[in-house]
Amino acid sequence: MARFLSQEEIDALLSTVGTAGGETDVANARIDQRAAVVYDFKHPNRISKDQIRTLENIHDNFAGHLGSALSGVLRAVVDVELVSVDQVTYSEFFMSLASPSCTYIFSMKPLEGSCVADISPVLAFGFVERMFGGRGKSMEADRELTGIELSVVDKIVARAWRELAGAWNRVIDVEIATAGFETTPQFIQIVPPGESVIVTTLQLNVLETSGIVKLCYPYITLEPIITKLLGQNWTDSSRITSSEADRQAIRESLKEVETDAVAILARTEITVRDFLNINVGDVLVTDTQSIEPSRILIAGLGKFLARPGMRGKHRAVEILATSID
């Protein structure tokens, strides 16, 4: 026999269905509110965020040393600041360059391939103007560098290579050298247009001139050392480098410290009574024979064996060997 629901039971079922539907609508609303992240499967990110941070640390260190080095070369305060480290395609990089440009191609031996360094033309002309005794004023010259101007910029770039190699040496020992120079970005084809590259952007300010320097590293060049760019490896190598640098700094500072050097010609033991009764003209017999070498004490520690003598009108000792005690 069929059972009929009462009105109260029907109302209870409808309220239950309405509540469940409401919860579903809230869940769907939450899903809709989530931020969508666009991912390009054709050009995936091949370097992790941790490795990007390591590259930022490398070039932040490079920026500090480059500012100090260029300040000495240009005889003016040079402020270098790391702006960004981005992962883009090579076509996006060279399309962002000015024409005519001041672009250097450089190698990082033993790594394979070539990298690119682009200097803002305004900055390059400012360097030239400053090197010839000017105030380093900003010049909006829409032309290529002359031979003389290029030779001046070459010297500044050579100094920058040394500082860049020093920054990379925390990860790998590299030798950086100029491999070419180009003023037309479209002619610089170090990798295919769709290849991933790492672009580091630096802001340089010197007197009245301000400009951008971009460093482009192809992924295929950094691929052999990509695992060394992890944060843990960077921390370990930085600690080792810092410790060695600290030891070297301590050695250099200790070289200027003065210390006592004492030559002991002879030694003997006497009683306090004999010591109190010593008079001028008395002879003390020592335990040291006249042919035995003297001991040289440095800061109270025996370091050398020497033979006493004269050098001109001054008493002197000739170092014969290192003391064993």
Summary of the structure (lengths in Angstrom):
residues: 325
radius of gyration: 37.0
end to end distance: 114.5
largest distance: 144.3
contacts: 840
relative contact order: 0.12
helix: 42%
strand: 26%
